[in-house]
Amino acid sequence: MTTAAIRKQLINYIADADDKKIKGMYMLFEDDIHNKDALFELTDEDIKILDKERERHVQGKSKSYTWDAVKKIVRSKKAL
């Protein structure tokens, strides 16, 4: 069964589930629901890479794009 099919079945189940089951499911997932940002953490190695790339940017050694340019490139599927 695909993830999309599972998601659809869960949505349908939750829509009709009794209050006790809904509260139980909420308690099970409460930490994840409230800590979505905490699920993403950079490793020390990730931070080193980002610091190196930032330094290259500051020194003008890497190419940079405005947000509008990035959107245009992505929408046109143009290679960087």
PDB file with one MODEL, atoms N, CA, C and O in Angstrom:
MODEL        1
ATOM      1  N   MET A   1       0.846  -1.172   0.000  1.00  0.00           N
ATOM      2  CA  MET A   1       0.000   0.000   0.000  1.00  0.00           C
ATOM      3  C   MET A   1       0.893   1.237   0.000  1.00  0.00           C
ATOM      4  O   MET A   1       1.869   1.305   0.746  1.00  0.00           O
ATOM      5  N   THR A   2       0.558   2.200  -0.828  1.00  0.00           N
ATOM      6  CA  THR A   2       1.357   3.415  -0.915  1.00  0.00           C
ATOM      7  C   THR A   2       1.108   4.320   0.292  1.00  0.00           C
ATOM      8  O   THR A   2       0.103   4.193   0.992  1.00  0.00           O
ATOM      9  N   THR A   3       2.037   5.221   0.509  1.00  0.00           N
ATOM     10  CA  THR A   3       1.881   6.182   1.603  1.00  0.00           C
ATOM     11  C   THR A   3       0.648   7.045   1.385  1.00  0.00           C
ATOM     12  O   THR A   3      -0.061   7.373   2.336  1.00  0.00           O
ATOM     13  N   ALA A   4       0.394   7.412   0.140  1.00  0.00           N
ATOM     14  CA  ALA A   4      -0.787   8.232  -0.163  1.00  0.00           C
ATOM     15  C   ALA A   4      -2.072   7.491   0.192  1.00  0.00           C
ATOM     16  O   ALA A   4      -3.008   8.088   0.724  1.00  0.00           O
ATOM     17  N   ALA A   5      -2.119   6.198  -0.100  1.00  0.00           N
ATOM     18  CA  ALA A   5      -3.310   5.401   0.219  1.00  0.00           C
ATOM     19  C   ALA A   5      -3.482   5.269   1.732  1.00  0.00           C
ATOM     20  O   ALA A   5      -4.599   5.347   2.245  1.00  0.00           O
ATOM     21  N   ILE A   6      -2.381   5.072   2.435  1.00  0.00           N
ATOM     22  CA  ILE A   6      -2.430   4.976   3.898  1.00  0.00           C
ATOM     23  C   ILE A   6      -2.918   6.294   4.486  1.00  0.00           C
ATOM     24  O   ILE A   6      -3.772   6.311   5.372  1.00  0.00           O
ATOM     25  N   ARG A   7      -2.371   7.392   3.986  1.00  0.00           N
ATOM     26  CA  ARG A   7      -2.764   8.718   4.468  1.00  0.00           C
ATOM     27  C   ARG A   7      -4.263   8.929   4.283  1.00  0.00           C
ATOM     28  O   ARG A   7      -4.944   9.433   5.176  1.00  0.00           O
ATOM     29  N   LYS A   8      -4.763   8.541   3.126  1.00  0.00           N
ATOM     30  CA  LYS A   8      -6.192   8.703   2.829  1.00  0.00           C
ATOM     31  C   LYS A   8      -7.047   7.865   3.785  1.00  0.00           C
ATOM     32  O   LYS A   8      -8.067   8.339   4.284  1.00  0.00           O
ATOM     33  N   GLN A   9      -6.634   6.633   4.036  1.00  0.00           N
ATOM     34  CA  GLN A   9      -7.384   5.773   4.956  1.00  0.00           C
ATOM     35  C   GLN A   9      -7.354   6.336   6.377  1.00  0.00           C
ATOM     36  O   GLN A   9      -8.362   6.299   7.082  1.00  0.00           O
ATOM     37  N   LEU A  10      -6.206   6.855   6.794  1.00  0.00           N
ATOM     38  CA  LEU A  10      -6.112   7.450   8.123  1.00  0.00           C
ATOM     39  C   LEU A  10      -7.007   8.679   8.259  1.00  0.00           C
ATOM     40  O   LEU A  10      -7.672   8.858   9.280  1.00  0.00           O
ATOM     41  N   ILE A  11      -7.023   9.511   7.245  1.00  0.00           N
ATOM     42  CA  ILE A  11      -7.877  10.701   7.263  1.00  0.00           C
ATOM     43  C   ILE A  11      -9.337  10.295   7.394  1.00  0.00           C
ATOM     44  O   ILE A  11     -10.083  10.876   8.183  1.00  0.00           O
ATOM     45  N   ASN A  12      -9.738   9.305   6.623  1.00  0.00           N
ATOM     46  CA  ASN A  12     -11.122   8.829   6.695  1.00  0.00           C
ATOM     47  C   ASN A  12     -11.423   8.231   8.064  1.00  0.00           C
ATOM     48  O   ASN A  12     -12.504   8.447   8.613  1.00  0.00           O
ATOM     49  N   TYR A  13     -10.474   7.482   8.616  1.00  0.00           N
ATOM     50  CA  TYR A  13     -10.663   6.869   9.926  1.00  0.00           C
ATOM     51  C   TYR A  13     -10.806   7.935  11.004  1.00  0.00           C
ATOM     52  O   TYR A  13     -11.701   7.860  11.846  1.00  0.00           O
ATOM     53  N   ILE A  14      -9.921   8.926  10.975  1.00  0.00           N
ATOM     54  CA  ILE A  14      -9.940   9.983  11.981  1.00  0.00           C
ATOM     55  C   ILE A  14     -11.240  10.779  11.913  1.00  0.00           C
ATOM     56  O   ILE A  14     -11.781  11.185  12.942  1.00  0.00           O
ATOM     57  N   ALA A  15     -11.730  10.998  10.712  1.00  0.00           N
ATOM     58  CA  ALA A  15     -12.978  11.763  10.545  1.00  0.00           C
ATOM     59  C   ALA A  15     -14.147  11.105  11.277  1.00  0.00           C
ATOM     60  O   ALA A  15     -15.056  11.798  11.736  1.00  0.00           O
ATOM     61  N   ASP A  16     -14.131   9.781  11.392  1.00  0.00           N
ATOM     62  CA  ASP A  16     -15.251   9.069  12.005  1.00  0.00           C
ATOM     63  C   ASP A  16     -14.945   8.467  13.367  1.00  0.00           C
ATOM     64  O   ASP A  16     -15.832   7.881  13.987  1.00  0.00           O
ATOM     65  N   ALA A  17     -13.727   8.594  13.843  1.00  0.00           N
ATOM     66  CA  ALA A  17     -13.325   7.964  15.109  1.00  0.00           C
ATOM     67  C   ALA A  17     -13.998   8.651  16.297  1.00  0.00           C
ATOM     68  O   ALA A  17     -14.336   9.833  16.240  1.00  0.00           O
ATOM     69  N   ASP A  18     -14.186   7.882  17.377  1.00  0.00           N
ATOM     70  CA  ASP A  18     -14.799   8.479  18.571  1.00  0.00           C
ATOM     71  C   ASP A  18     -13.774   9.348  19.306  1.00  0.00           C
ATOM     72  O   ASP A  18     -12.572   9.243  19.060  1.00  0.00           O
ATOM     73  N   ASP A  19     -14.254  10.196  20.198  1.00  0.00           N
ATOM     74  CA  ASP A  19     -13.405  11.172  20.888  1.00  0.00           C
ATOM     75  C   ASP A  19     -12.252  10.529  21.641  1.00  0.00           C
ATOM     76  O   ASP A  19     -11.140  11.056  21.635  1.00  0.00           O
ATOM     77  N   LYS A  20     -12.500   9.406  22.284  1.00  0.00           N
ATOM     78  CA  LYS A  20     -11.466   8.740  23.068  1.00  0.00           C
ATOM     79  C   LYS A  20     -10.282   8.329  22.177  1.00  0.00           C
ATOM     80  O   LYS A  20      -9.124   8.500  22.557  1.00  0.00           O
ATOM     81  N   LYS A  21     -10.579   7.799  21.015  1.00  0.00           N
ATOM     82  CA  LYS A  21      -9.510   7.397  20.090  1.00  0.00           C
ATOM     83  C   LYS A  21      -8.764   8.612  19.548  1.00  0.00           C
ATOM     84  O   LYS A  21      -7.541   8.582  19.415  1.00  0.00           O
ATOM     85  N   ILE A  22      -9.490   9.674  19.237  1.00  0.00           N
ATOM     86  CA  ILE A  22      -8.850  10.892  18.732  1.00  0.00           C
ATOM     87  C   ILE A  22      -7.897  11.458  19.774  1.00  0.00           C
ATOM     88  O   ILE A  22      -6.774  11.840  19.447  1.00  0.00           O
ATOM     89  N   LYS A  23      -8.340  11.515  21.029  1.00  0.00           N
ATOM     90  CA  LYS A  23      -7.480  12.027  22.100  1.00  0.00           C
ATOM     91  C   LYS A  23      -6.249  11.142  22.289  1.00  0.00           C
ATOM     92  O   LYS A  23      -5.152  11.645  22.531  1.00  0.00           O
ATOM     93  N   GLY A  24      -6.427   9.841  22.180  1.00  0.00           N
ATOM     94  CA  GLY A  24      -5.308   8.917  22.299  1.00  0.00           C
ATOM     95  C   GLY A  24      -4.291   9.111  21.187  1.00  0.00           C
ATOM     96  O   GLY A  24      -3.086   9.118  21.438  1.00  0.00           O
ATOM     97  N   MET A  25      -4.774   9.268  19.954  1.00  0.00           N
ATOM     98  CA  MET A  25      -3.868   9.503  18.829  1.00  0.00           C
ATOM     99  C   MET A  25      -3.138  10.834  19.001  1.00  0.00           C
ATOM    100  O   MET A  25      -1.946  10.945  18.714  1.00  0.00           O
ATOM    101  N   TYR A  26      -3.868  11.835  19.470  1.00  0.00           N
ATOM    102  CA  TYR A  26      -3.248  13.136  19.675  1.00  0.00           C
ATOM    103  C   TYR A  26      -2.129  13.040  20.711  1.00  0.00           C
ATOM    104  O   TYR A  26      -1.048  13.593  20.511  1.00  0.00           O
ATOM    105  N   MET A  27      -2.382  12.354  21.794  1.00  0.00           N
ATOM    106  CA  MET A  27      -1.362  12.187  22.830  1.00  0.00           C
ATOM    107  C   MET A  27      -0.137  11.462  22.272  1.00  0.00           C
ATOM    108  O   MET A  27       0.994  11.775  22.645  1.00  0.00           O
ATOM    109  N   LEU A  28      -0.357  10.509  21.391  1.00  0.00           N
ATOM    110  CA  LEU A  28       0.724   9.745  20.792  1.00  0.00           C
ATOM    111  C   LEU A  28       1.632  10.640  19.931  1.00  0.00           C
ATOM    112  O   LEU A  28       2.852  10.478  19.922  1.00  0.00           O
ATOM    113  N   PHE A  29       1.015  11.580  19.213  1.00  0.00           N
ATOM    114  CA  PHE A  29       1.763  12.413  18.277  1.00  0.00           C
ATOM    115  C   PHE A  29       1.969  13.851  18.739  1.00  0.00           C
ATOM    116  O   PHE A  29       2.516  14.664  17.993  1.00  0.00           O
ATOM    117  N   GLU A  30       1.543  14.175  19.946  1.00  0.00           N
ATOM    118  CA  GLU A  30       1.564  15.558  20.418  1.00  0.00           C
ATOM    119  C   GLU A  30       2.944  16.203  20.331  1.00  0.00           C
ATOM    120  O   GLU A  30       3.065  17.329  19.848  1.00  0.00           O
ATOM    121  N   ASP A  31       3.977  15.516  20.786  1.00  0.00           N
ATOM    122  CA  ASP A  31       5.321  16.090  20.736  1.00  0.00           C
ATOM    123  C   ASP A  31       5.746  16.404  19.310  1.00  0.00           C
ATOM    124  O   ASP A  31       6.317  17.462  19.049  1.00  0.00           O
ATOM    125  N   ASP A  32       5.470  15.492  18.390  1.00  0.00           N
ATOM    126  CA  ASP A  32       5.826  15.733  16.991  1.00  0.00           C
ATOM    127  C   ASP A  32       5.051  16.911  16.410  1.00  0.00           C
ATOM    128  O   ASP A  32       5.600  17.701  15.643  1.00  0.00           O
ATOM    129  N   ILE A  33       3.790  17.029  16.771  1.00  0.00           N
ATOM    130  CA  ILE A  33       2.952  18.107  16.254  1.00  0.00           C
ATOM    131  C   ILE A  33       3.486  19.464  16.699  1.00  0.00           C
ATOM    132  O   ILE A  33       3.520  20.406  15.908  1.00  0.00           O
ATOM    133  N   HIS A  34       3.900  19.569  17.948  1.00  0.00           N
ATOM    134  CA  HIS A  34       4.339  20.850  18.494  1.00  0.00           C
ATOM    135  C   HIS A  34       5.812  21.125  18.254  1.00  0.00           C
ATOM    136  O   HIS A  34       6.245  22.266  18.414  1.00  0.00           O
ATOM    137  N   ASN A  35       6.590  20.136  17.882  1.00  0.00           N
ATOM    138  CA  ASN A  35       8.033  20.311  17.707  1.00  0.00           C
ATOM    139  C   ASN A  35       8.482  20.018  16.288  1.00  0.00           C
ATOM    140  O   ASN A  35       9.528  19.399  16.090  1.00  0.00           O
ATOM    141  N   LYS A  36       7.718  20.446  15.301  1.00  0.00           N
ATOM    142  CA  LYS A  36       8.092  20.195  13.911  1.00  0.00           C
ATOM    143  C   LYS A  36       9.470  20.758  13.594  1.00  0.00           C
ATOM    144  O   LYS A  36      10.247  20.113  12.888  1.00  0.00           O
ATOM    145  N   ASP A  37       9.790  21.944  14.098  1.00  0.00           N
ATOM    146  CA  ASP A  37      11.089  22.550  13.829  1.00  0.00           C
ATOM    147  C   ASP A  37      12.219  21.773  14.468  1.00  0.00           C
ATOM    148  O   ASP A  37      13.334  21.758  13.945  1.00  0.00           O
ATOM    149  N   ALA A  38      11.951  21.127  15.588  1.00  0.00           N
ATOM    150  CA  ALA A  38      12.990  20.396  16.310  1.00  0.00           C
ATOM    151  C   ALA A  38      13.391  19.111  15.582  1.00  0.00           C
ATOM    152  O   ALA A  38      14.406  18.501  15.918  1.00  0.00           O
ATOM    153  N   LEU A  39      12.607  18.700  14.597  1.00  0.00           N
ATOM    154  CA  LEU A  39      12.920  17.472  13.873  1.00  0.00           C
ATOM    155  C   LEU A  39      14.092  17.661  12.917  1.00  0.00           C
ATOM    156  O   LEU A  39      14.691  16.682  12.472  1.00  0.00           O
ATOM    157  N   PHE A  40      14.421  18.900  12.599  1.00  0.00           N
ATOM    158  CA  PHE A  40      15.502  19.188  11.664  1.00  0.00           C
ATOM    159  C   PHE A  40      16.675  19.774  12.438  1.00  0.00           C
ATOM    160  O   PHE A  40      16.568  20.857  13.014  1.00  0.00           O
ATOM    161  N   GLU A  41      17.784  19.066  12.450  1.00  0.00           N
ATOM    162  CA  GLU A  41      18.973  19.549  13.132  1.00  0.00           C
ATOM    163  C   GLU A  41      20.183  19.380  12.229  1.00  0.00           C
ATOM    164  O   GLU A  41      20.332  18.369  11.543  1.00  0.00           O
ATOM    165  N   LEU A  42      21.036  20.382  12.241  1.00  0.00           N
ATOM    166  CA  LEU A  42      22.265  20.309  11.468  1.00  0.00           C
ATOM    167  C   LEU A  42      23.355  19.637  12.295  1.00  0.00           C
ATOM    168  O   LEU A  42      23.474  19.868  13.498  1.00  0.00           O
ATOM    169  N   THR A  43      24.138  18.810  11.632  1.00  0.00           N
ATOM    170  CA  THR A  43      25.292  18.202  12.299  1.00  0.00           C
ATOM    171  C   THR A  43      26.442  19.209  12.282  1.00  0.00           C
ATOM    172  O   THR A  43      26.378  20.220  11.583  1.00  0.00           O
ATOM    173  N   ASP A  44      27.476  18.932  13.044  1.00  0.00           N
ATOM    174  CA  ASP A  44      28.664  19.798  13.030  1.00  0.00           C
ATOM    175  C   ASP A  44      29.265  19.867  11.636  1.00  0.00           C
ATOM    176  O   ASP A  44      29.743  20.916  11.205  1.00  0.00           O
ATOM    177  N   GLU A  45      29.238  18.742  10.937  1.00  0.00           N
ATOM    178  CA  GLU A  45      29.764  18.701   9.565  1.00  0.00           C
ATOM    179  C   GLU A  45      28.923  19.580   8.636  1.00  0.00           C
ATOM    180  O   GLU A  45      29.469  20.289   7.790  1.00  0.00           O
ATOM    181  N   ASP A  46      27.593  19.535   8.791  1.00  0.00           N
ATOM    182  CA  ASP A  46      26.704  20.388   7.994  1.00  0.00           C
ATOM    183  C   ASP A  46      27.032  21.863   8.219  1.00  0.00           C
ATOM    184  O   ASP A  46      27.096  22.644   7.269  1.00  0.00           O
ATOM    185  N   ILE A  47      27.237  22.232   9.464  1.00  0.00           N
ATOM    186  CA  ILE A  47      27.538  23.622   9.814  1.00  0.00           C
ATOM    187  C   ILE A  47      28.866  24.053   9.212  1.00  0.00           C
ATOM    188  O   ILE A  47      28.992  25.180   8.734  1.00  0.00           O
ATOM    189  N   LYS A  48      29.866  23.161   9.230  1.00  0.00           N
ATOM    190  CA  LYS A  48      31.168  23.471   8.623  1.00  0.00           C
ATOM    191  C   LYS A  48      31.016  23.737   7.127  1.00  0.00           C
ATOM    192  O   LYS A  48      31.604  24.678   6.594  1.00  0.00           O
ATOM    193  N   ILE A  49      30.224  22.902   6.456  1.00  0.00           N
ATOM    194  CA  ILE A  49      29.998  23.065   5.015  1.00  0.00           C
ATOM    195  C   ILE A  49      29.306  24.393   4.736  1.00  0.00           C
ATOM    196  O   ILE A  49      29.701  25.124   3.827  1.00  0.00           O
ATOM    197  N   LEU A  50      28.270  24.708   5.520  1.00  0.00           N
ATOM    198  CA  LEU A  50      27.557  25.971   5.330  1.00  0.00           C
ATOM    199  C   LEU A  50      28.457  27.172   5.596  1.00  0.00           C
ATOM    200  O   LEU A  50      28.403  28.163   4.868  1.00  0.00           O
ATOM    201  N   ASP A  51      29.279  27.087   6.632  1.00  0.00           N
ATOM    202  CA  ASP A  51      30.209  28.175   6.935  1.00  0.00           C
ATOM    203  C   ASP A  51      31.199  28.380   5.785  1.00  0.00           C
ATOM    204  O   ASP A  51      31.508  29.514   5.418  1.00  0.00           O
ATOM    205  N   LYS A  52      31.693  27.278   5.223  1.00  0.00           N
ATOM    206  CA  LYS A  52      32.633  27.351   4.107  1.00  0.00           C
ATOM    207  C   LYS A  52      31.962  27.984   2.885  1.00  0.00           C
ATOM    208  O   LYS A  52      32.546  28.843   2.224  1.00  0.00           O
ATOM    209  N   GLU A  53      30.740  27.556   2.592  1.00  0.00           N
ATOM    210  CA  GLU A  53      30.009  28.107   1.447  1.00  0.00           C
ATOM    211  C   GLU A  53      29.683  29.585   1.654  1.00  0.00           C
ATOM    212  O   GLU A  53      29.736  30.369   0.707  1.00  0.00           O
ATOM    213  N   ARG A  54      29.347  29.965   2.879  1.00  0.00           N
ATOM    214  CA  ARG A  54      29.063  31.367   3.180  1.00  0.00           C
ATOM    215  C   ARG A  54      30.313  32.215   2.963  1.00  0.00           C
ATOM    216  O   ARG A  54      30.244  33.297   2.379  1.00  0.00           O
ATOM    217  N   GLU A  55      31.433  31.726   3.429  1.00  0.00           N
ATOM    218  CA  GLU A  55      32.691  32.454   3.267  1.00  0.00           C
ATOM    219  C   GLU A  55      33.015  32.641   1.783  1.00  0.00           C
ATOM    220  O   GLU A  55      33.459  33.714   1.373  1.00  0.00           O
ATOM    221  N   ARG A  56      32.796  31.608   0.989  1.00  0.00           N
ATOM    222  CA  ARG A  56      33.008  31.710  -0.460  1.00  0.00           C
ATOM    223  C   ARG A  56      32.088  32.781  -1.057  1.00  0.00           C
ATOM    224  O   ARG A  56      32.494  33.542  -1.935  1.00  0.00           O
ATOM    225  N   HIS A  57      30.861  32.825  -0.572  1.00  0.00           N
ATOM    226  CA  HIS A  57      29.900  33.819  -1.051  1.00  0.00           C
ATOM    227  C   HIS A  57      30.359  35.233  -0.685  1.00  0.00           C
ATOM    228  O   HIS A  57      30.365  36.130  -1.529  1.00  0.00           O
ATOM    229  N   VAL A  58      30.741  35.419   0.572  1.00  0.00           N
ATOM    230  CA  VAL A  58      31.178  36.734   1.056  1.00  0.00           C
ATOM    231  C   VAL A  58      32.400  37.215   0.264  1.00  0.00           C
ATOM    232  O   VAL A  58      32.529  38.407  -0.018  1.00  0.00           O
ATOM    233  N   GLN A  59      33.285  36.299  -0.088  1.00  0.00           N
ATOM    234  CA  GLN A  59      34.492  36.648  -0.832  1.00  0.00           C
ATOM    235  C   GLN A  59      34.230  36.814  -2.331  1.00  0.00           C
ATOM    236  O   GLN A  59      35.136  37.167  -3.086  1.00  0.00           O
ATOM    237  N   GLY A  60      33.000  36.562  -2.755  1.00  0.00           N
ATOM    238  CA  GLY A  60      32.665  36.698  -4.172  1.00  0.00           C
ATOM    239  C   GLY A  60      33.174  35.552  -5.025  1.00  0.00           C
ATOM    240  O   GLY A  60      33.291  35.692  -6.242  1.00  0.00           O
ATOM    241  N   LYS A  61      33.483  34.412  -4.401  1.00  0.00           N
ATOM    242  CA  LYS A  61      34.018  33.260  -5.125  1.00  0.00           C
ATOM    243  C   LYS A  61      32.937  32.291  -5.589  1.00  0.00           C
ATOM    244  O   LYS A  61      33.239  31.311  -6.269  1.00  0.00           O
ATOM    245  N   SER A  62      31.693  32.549  -5.235  1.00  0.00           N
ATOM    246  CA  SER A  62      30.600  31.676  -5.679  1.00  0.00           C
ATOM    247  C   SER A  62      29.503  32.531  -6.298  1.00  0.00           C
ATOM    248  O   SER A  62      29.344  33.706  -5.966  1.00  0.00           O
ATOM    249  N   LYS A  63      28.768  31.929  -7.184  1.00  0.00           N
ATOM    250  CA  LYS A  63      27.706  32.651  -7.861  1.00  0.00           C
ATOM    251  C   LYS A  63      26.471  32.687  -6.970  1.00  0.00           C
ATOM    252  O   LYS A  63      26.137  31.698  -6.317  1.00  0.00           O
ATOM    253  N   SER A  64      25.801  33.823  -6.946  1.00  0.00           N
ATOM    254  CA  SER A  64      24.600  33.981  -6.132  1.00  0.00           C
ATOM    255  C   SER A  64      23.434  34.396  -7.016  1.00  0.00           C
ATOM    256  O   SER A  64      23.622  34.964  -8.092  1.00  0.00           O
ATOM    257  N   TYR A  65      22.233  34.106  -6.545  1.00  0.00           N
ATOM    258  CA  TYR A  65      21.019  34.417  -7.282  1.00  0.00           C
ATOM    259  C   TYR A  65      20.026  35.112  -6.365  1.00  0.00           C
ATOM    260  O   TYR A  65      19.972  34.831  -5.168  1.00  0.00           O
ATOM    261  N   THR A  66      19.248  36.012  -6.927  1.00  0.00           N
ATOM    262  CA  THR A  66      18.152  36.609  -6.167  1.00  0.00           C
ATOM    263  C   THR A  66      17.029  35.568  -6.088  1.00  0.00           C
ATOM    264  O   THR A  66      17.015  34.597  -6.845  1.00  0.00           O
ATOM    265  N   TRP A  67      16.096  35.783  -5.168  1.00  0.00           N
ATOM    266  CA  TRP A  67      14.967  34.866  -5.034  1.00  0.00           C
ATOM    267  C   TRP A  67      14.151  34.827  -6.321  1.00  0.00           C
ATOM    268  O   TRP A  67      13.711  33.758  -6.744  1.00  0.00           O
ATOM    269  N   ASP A  68      13.947  35.984  -6.945  1.00  0.00           N
ATOM    270  CA  ASP A  68      13.194  36.022  -8.198  1.00  0.00           C
ATOM    271  C   ASP A  68      13.909  35.244  -9.302  1.00  0.00           C
ATOM    272  O   ASP A  68      13.266  34.552 -10.091  1.00  0.00           O
ATOM    273  N   ALA A  69      15.234  35.356  -9.360  1.00  0.00           N
ATOM    274  CA  ALA A  69      16.006  34.618 -10.362  1.00  0.00           C
ATOM    275  C   ALA A  69      15.902  33.116 -10.121  1.00  0.00           C
ATOM    276  O   ALA A  69      15.774  32.342 -11.070  1.00  0.00           O
ATOM    277  N   VAL A  70      15.958  32.701  -8.862  1.00  0.00           N
ATOM    278  CA  VAL A  70      15.841  31.275  -8.532  1.00  0.00           C
ATOM    279  C   VAL A  70      14.486  30.747  -8.983  1.00  0.00           C
ATOM    280  O   VAL A  70      14.411  29.690  -9.610  1.00  0.00           O
ATOM    281  N   LYS A  71      13.419  31.468  -8.671  1.00  0.00           N
ATOM    282  CA  LYS A  71      12.075  31.033  -9.078  1.00  0.00           C
ATOM    283  C   LYS A  71      11.980  30.911 -10.593  1.00  0.00           C
ATOM    284  O   LYS A  71      11.395  29.964 -11.118  1.00  0.00           O
ATOM    285  N   LYS A  72      12.560  31.876 -11.279  1.00  0.00           N
ATOM    286  CA  LYS A  72      12.514  31.861 -12.747  1.00  0.00           C
ATOM    287  C   LYS A  72      13.265  30.647 -13.305  1.00  0.00           C
ATOM    288  O   LYS A  72      12.790  29.982 -14.225  1.00  0.00           O
ATOM    289  N   ILE A  73      14.431  30.372 -12.741  1.00  0.00           N
ATOM    290  CA  ILE A  73      15.242  29.232 -13.185  1.00  0.00           C
ATOM    291  C   ILE A  73      14.492  27.930 -12.937  1.00  0.00           C
ATOM    292  O   ILE A  73      14.402  27.079 -13.822  1.00  0.00           O
ATOM    293  N   VAL A  74      13.962  27.779 -11.744  1.00  0.00           N
ATOM    294  CA  VAL A  74      13.263  26.541 -11.393  1.00  0.00           C
ATOM    295  C   VAL A  74      12.035  26.350 -12.270  1.00  0.00           C
ATOM    296  O   VAL A  74      11.778  25.252 -12.765  1.00  0.00           O
ATOM    297  N   ARG A  75      11.284  27.418 -12.456  1.00  0.00           N
ATOM    298  CA  ARG A  75      10.060  27.304 -13.274  1.00  0.00           C
ATOM    299  C   ARG A  75      10.364  27.007 -14.735  1.00  0.00           C
ATOM    300  O   ARG A  75       9.563  26.372 -15.420  1.00  0.00           O
ATOM    301  N   SER A  76      11.498  27.454 -15.206  1.00  0.00           N
ATOM    302  CA  SER A  76      11.855  27.191 -16.603  1.00  0.00           C
ATOM    303  C   SER A  76      12.680  25.909 -16.734  1.00  0.00           C
ATOM    304  O   SER A  76      13.024  25.493 -17.841  1.00  0.00           O
ATOM    305  N   LYS A  77      12.993  25.287 -15.591  1.00  0.00           N
ATOM    306  CA  LYS A  77      13.795  24.066 -15.544  1.00  0.00           C
ATOM    307  C   LYS A  77      15.151  24.272 -16.206  1.00  0.00           C
ATOM    308  O   LYS A  77      15.699  23.370 -16.841  1.00  0.00           O
ATOM    309  N   LYS A  78      15.663  25.451 -16.046  1.00  0.00           N
ATOM    310  CA  LYS A  78      16.956  25.818 -16.609  1.00  0.00           C
ATOM    311  C   LYS A  78      18.056  25.387 -15.641  1.00  0.00           C
ATOM    312  O   LYS A  78      17.941  25.577 -14.430  1.00  0.00           O
ATOM    313  N   ALA A  79      19.109  24.810 -16.184  1.00  0.00           N
ATOM    314  CA  ALA A  79      20.229  24.372 -15.344  1.00  0.00           C
ATOM    315  C   ALA A  79      20.980  25.571 -14.820  1.00  0.00           C
ATOM    316  O   ALA A  79      21.116  26.589 -15.499  1.00  0.00           O
ATOM    317  N   LEU A  80      21.469  25.436 -13.591  1.00  0.00           N
ATOM    318  CA  LEU A  80      22.268  26.522 -13.016  1.00  0.00           C
ATOM    319  C   LEU A  80      23.627  26.485 -13.652  1.00  0.00           C
ATOM    320  O   LEU A  80      24.483  27.308 -13.328  1.00  0.00           O
TER     321      LEU A  80
ENDMDL
END
